[in-house]
């Protein structure tokens, strides 16, 4: 098999050839059909996160990430083979030849959080494509068949992003589900922002005002059904958001997560509002602490979603016939180009690597 690995931070991925692994225990071997390129991959590639306020970046080593690493946590594959114990520990109907989305946000499997099927919140994460090898390869090992969700006819290339941008935005939207009858604000019109717009409509939401500094991405958001778009860098961005919302804003989902976007999200909220921060761009918070109690604002983090939410998402996509976000298919050999395009803001939607 061929894989494309991070062998040194900020260096080009290295093409590596090795024997195709064979599944043992409860493992499943898949042939990768599609692998999305996510902004989180950039953080792995670069080696850390900017924590702001003069603190040193959070290194990937501190998060349990070691090199070399095959990235890729938005993966769809064809089931090839099961380990000898897989079927005995699985009640589903997955079989060889099925095309499935890989749920990547695994934990230790032993703690109370994991046993409650919230592995994405485990304190000892074992995420595929992060802490162990993922989908930037032509074959991949999945630890258990329960993490393979049958696509049942959905297109592998456009479905791959549901494993991260899909379930991440779906989980964030569920955190403001009680306010979807009002316009909400979504900051960031990249792959996650466009995904959020399509899901918001399917969930019966009134709509969203989308904020982005890139005019091409604002245009893509308008085409995807945004109620309006605003340049986050404009001097009157707050006034524009208020005018387009037509009333108080009670919910903001920040898919960027830097000092400027969280400040804008905080400032545009009415009393009793909620700011859900999803993005990991980095930096430190700038809003005044007394205003949190004065405005009675809730600030909540949202980091991907659990296995049940991912299945709910796929069911919703099929039931509502949700249109996919724009994707740019690229061969695996172009993985470095995809990462650089994402880093420099040249992508609209998602780049998806294919065989």
C-alpha positions in Angstrom: 0.0 0.0 0.0 1.0 3.6 -0.5 0.5 6.2 2.2 1.3 9.9 2.5 2.8 10.7 5.8 3.9 13.7 7.9 7.5 12.8 8.7 8.5 16.3 9.9 6.4 19.3 10.8 6.0 21.9 8.0 7.7 19.6 5.5 6.1 18.0 2.5 4.3 14.8 3.0 6.4 11.7 2.2 5.0 8.9 -0.1 5.7 5.6 1.7 5.2 2.1 0.3 4.7 -0.8 2.7 2.9 -4.1 2.9 -0.8 -3.8 3.0 -1.9 -4.5 6.6 -4.1 -7.5 7.5 -6.9 -7.1 10.1 -6.5 -8.8 13.4 -8.9 -9.2 16.3 -11.9 -6.9 15.7 -10.2 -4.9 13.0 -11.5 -4.2 9.5 -9.4 -3.5 6.4 -10.8 -1.0 4.0 -9.8 0.3 0.6 -9.9 4.0 0.8 -12.2 5.6 -1.8 -12.1 9.2 -0.5 -10.2 11.2 2.2 -11.2 14.8 3.0 -8.5 17.4 3.7 -9.5 19.3 6.9 -8.2 22.4 8.6 -7.3 20.3 11.6 -4.8 18.5 9.3 -3.0 21.8 8.9 -2.5 22.0 12.7 -1.0 18.5 12.7 1.1 19.3 9.7 2.3 22.5 11.4 2.9 20.8 14.7 0.7 22.8 17.1 -1.9 25.4 18.1 -1.5 29.1 18.9 -2.8 29.5 22.4 -2.4 33.3 22.5 -1.5 35.7 25.3 2.2 35.0 24.8 2.0 31.3 25.7 3.9 28.8 23.7 2.0 26.9 21.1 0.4 23.6 22.2 2.5 21.0 20.5 1.1 17.9 18.9 3.5 15.9 21.1 1.6 17.2 24.1 -1.6 16.0 22.6 -0.2 12.5 22.1 0.6 12.8 18.4 3.8 11.3 17.2 5.5 11.2 13.8 5.5 9.7 11.2 1.8 10.0 10.9 -0.7 9.3 8.1 -3.3 12.0 8.4 -6.9 11.8 7.2 -9.9 11.7 9.5 -12.6 12.2 6.8 -12.5 8.8 5.2 -14.8 6.7 3.1 -13.7 3.2 2.2 -14.8 -0.2 0.7 -14.9 -3.0 3.2 -12.3 -5.6 2.2 -11.8 -8.0 5.1 -12.7 -8.5 8.8 -10.4 -9.7 11.6 -11.2 -13.1 13.2 -13.1 -11.5 16.1 -14.9 -8.7 14.3 -18.2 -10.4 13.6 -18.5 -12.0 17.0 -18.3 -8.5 18.6 -20.6 -6.7 16.2 -24.4 -6.8 15.8 -24.6 -4.9 12.5 -25.0 -6.1 8.9 -21.8 -4.6 7.4 -20.3 -7.0 4.8 -17.4 -7.1 2.4 -18.0 -4.7 -0.6 -20.0 -2.2 1.4 -19.0 1.5 1.1 -18.8 3.1 4.6 -17.9 6.3 6.3 -15.3 5.9 9.0 -16.1 7.4 12.4 -12.6 8.6 13.5 -13.1 10.2 17.0 -12.1 7.2 19.1 -11.2 7.1 22.8 -9.7 4.6 25.1 -12.8 2.4 25.0 -12.6 1.7 28.7 -13.7 4.8 30.6 -17.2 5.9 31.5 -17.3 8.5 28.8 -16.4 5.9 26.1 -18.9 3.4 27.5 -21.6 6.0 27.2 -20.7 6.3 23.5 -19.1 9.7 23.8 -15.6 8.6 22.8 -15.0 12.0 21.2 -14.9 13.4 24.8 -12.4 10.8 26.1 -9.4 12.2 28.0 -7.2 9.6 26.3 -8.1 10.1 22.6 -7.1 7.6 19.9 -8.5 9.4 16.9 -7.9 7.9 13.5 -5.7 10.1 11.3 -4.5 12.0 14.4 -3.2 9.6 17.1 -2.9 6.7 14.7 -2.8 6.4 10.9 -5.8 7.5 8.9 -7.0 7.9 5.4 -4.2 9.6 3.3 -3.5 6.1 2.0 -5.0 3.5 -0.4 -5.7 1.1 2.5 -6.6 1.7 6.2 -7.3 -0.3 9.3 -10.4 0.5 11.3 -10.3 -0.9 14.9 -14.0 -2.2 15.0 -16.8 -2.5 12.5 -19.1 -0.3 14.6 -17.0 2.7 13.5 -18.0 2.0 9.8 -21.3 3.6 8.8 -22.8 2.2 5.6 -23.3 5.0 3.1 -26.2 3.1 1.4 -25.8 4.8 -1.9 -24.4 8.2 -0.9 -21.5 9.4 -3.0 -18.1 8.5 -1.3 -16.4 11.7 -2.4 -19.0 14.2 -1.2 -19.9 12.1 1.9 -16.3 12.0 3.2 -16.5 15.4 4.9 -19.5 14.3 7.0 -17.0 12.5 9.3 -15.6 15.8 10.5 -17.0 19.0 9.0 -20.4 17.4 8.9 -20.7 16.0 12.4 -18.8 19.0 13.8 -21.3 21.5 12.5 -24.3 19.1 13.2 -23.2 18.8 16.8 -22.7 22.6 17.1 -26.1 23.3 15.6 -27.7 20.9 18.1 -26.2 23.1 20.9 -28.3 26.0 19.6 -31.3 23.9 18.5 -33.7 25.8 20.7 -33.0 29.0 18.8 -33.2 27.8 15.2 -36.5 29.6 14.6 -34.5 32.8 14.7 -31.6 33.8 12.4 -28.3 32.7 13.7 -24.8 34.0 12.9 -22.2 31.6 11.4 -18.6 32.9 11.3 -16.5 31.2 8.6 -17.7 30.2 5.2 -15.2 27.5 4.4 -16.1 23.8 4.3 -17.6 23.9 7.8 -19.6 27.0 7.1 -21.1 25.7 3.9 -21.9 22.4 5.6 -23.6 24.3 8.5 -25.8 26.1 6.1 -27.1 23.0 4.4 -27.7 21.2 7.7 -29.4 24.2 9.2 -32.0 24.2 6.4 -32.5 20.5 6.8 -33.0 20.9 10.6 -35.8 23.4 9.9 -33.8 26.5 10.8 -34.8 30.0 9.7 -31.4 30.7 8.3 -28.0 32.3 9.0 -26.1 35.4 8.4 -22.6 34.2 7.4 -19.5 36.2 8.2 -16.2 35.8 6.3 -13.4 38.1 5.2 -13.1 36.4 1.8 -15.5 37.7 -0.8 -15.4 34.4 -2.8 -16.5 32.5 0.3 -19.2 35.0 1.1 -20.5 34.5 -2.4 -20.4 30.7 -2.0 -22.4 31.1 1.2 -25.0 33.3 -0.5 -25.4 30.6 -3.2 -25.7 28.0 -0.5 -28.7 29.8 0.9 -27.4 32.3 3.6 -29.9 35.0 4.6 -27.0 37.4 4.0 -23.3 37.7 4.2 -21.0 40.2 6.0 -17.3 41.0 5.7 -16.0 40.4 9.1 -13.2 42.9 8.6 -15.6 45.8 7.8 -15.6 48.7 10.2 -19.4 48.4 10.4 -19.6 44.6 10.6 -21.7 44.6 13.8 -24.2 47.1 12.3 -24.5 45.0 9.1 -25.1 41.8 11.1 -27.8 43.5 13.2 -29.5 44.9 10.1 -29.5 41.5 8.2 -30.7 39.6 11.3 -33.6 42.0 11.6 -33.7 41.5 15.4 -31.6 40.4 18.4 -29.0 37.7 17.8 -29.1 34.9 20.3 -26.9 32.3 18.7 -23.4 32.6 17.1 -21.4 29.6 15.9 -17.7 30.6 15.3 -16.1 28.1 12.9 -12.8 30.1 12.8 -11.9 30.6 16.4 -9.4 33.5 16.5 -9.3 36.6 18.6 -11.1 38.8 16.1 -13.9 36.3 15.3 -14.7 35.4 18.9 -14.8 39.1 19.8 -17.2 39.8 16.9 -19.4 36.9 17.9 -19.4 38.0 21.5 -20.3 41.6 20.6 -23.2 40.8 18.3 -25.0 38.6 20.9 -28.0 39.9 22.7 -28.5 39.3 26.4 -28.9 35.7 27.2 -27.2 34.6 23.9 -24.8 31.8 23.3 -21.5 31.8 21.5 -20.4 28.3 20.4 -16.7 28.2 19.4 -15.7 25.4 17.1 -12.7 26.7 15.1 -9.1 26.1 16.3 -7.4 28.9 14.4 -5.8 30.1 17.6 -5.0 33.1 19.8 -6.4 34.5 23.0 -9.8 35.8 24.0 -10.2 39.6 24.0 -13.7 40.2 25.3 -14.2 41.9 28.7 -14.9 39.5 31.5 -17.6 41.6 33.3 -19.7 41.6 30.1 -20.2 37.8 30.4 -22.4 38.1 33.5 -23.8 41.5 32.5 -25.0 40.1 29.2 -25.7 36.6 30.7 -23.9 35.1 27.8 -23.0 31.4 27.5 -19.7 30.5 25.9 -19.5 26.9 24.9 -16.9 24.9 23.1 -17.9 22.2 20.5 -15.4 19.6 19.3 -16.7 17.2 16.7 -19.6 14.9 17.6 -20.2 11.4 18.8 -20.9 8.2 16.8 -24.7 8.4 17.4 -24.7 12.0 16.0 -22.8 10.9 13.0 -25.4 8.2 12.2 -28.2 10.7 12.8 -26.4 13.0 10.4 -26.2 10.4 7.6 -29.9 9.5 8.1 -30.8 13.2 7.9 -28.7 13.6 4.7 -30.6 10.7 3.1 -34.0 11.7 4.4 -33.8 15.3 3.4 -31.7 14.7 0.3 -29.2 17.3 1.4 -27.1 18.7 -1.4 -23.4 18.2 -0.7 -21.0 21.1 -0.2 -18.6 21.9 -3.1 -15.7 19.5 -3.2 -12.5 19.5 -5.3 -11.4 15.9 -5.9 -7.6 15.5 -6.2 -5.4 12.4 -6.5 -3.6 11.3 -3.4 -0.3 12.3 -4.9 -1.6 15.9 -4.8 -2.0 15.9 -1.0 0.7 18.5 -0.5 -1.0 20.8 -3.0 -4.4 20.4 -1.2 -2.8 21.3 2.2 -1.1 24.4 0.7 -4.3 25.5 -1.1 -6.2 25.2 2.2 -3.5 27.0 4.2 -3.5 29.9 1.8 -7.3 30.2 1.5 -7.5 29.1 -2.1 -10.2 26.4 -1.6 -13.9 26.9 -1.6 -15.6 24.0 0.1 -13.5 20.9 0.6 -10.6 19.2 -1.1 -11.1 15.4 -1.2 -8.2 13.0 -2.0 -9.2 10.0 -4.2 -7.3 7.0 -5.6 
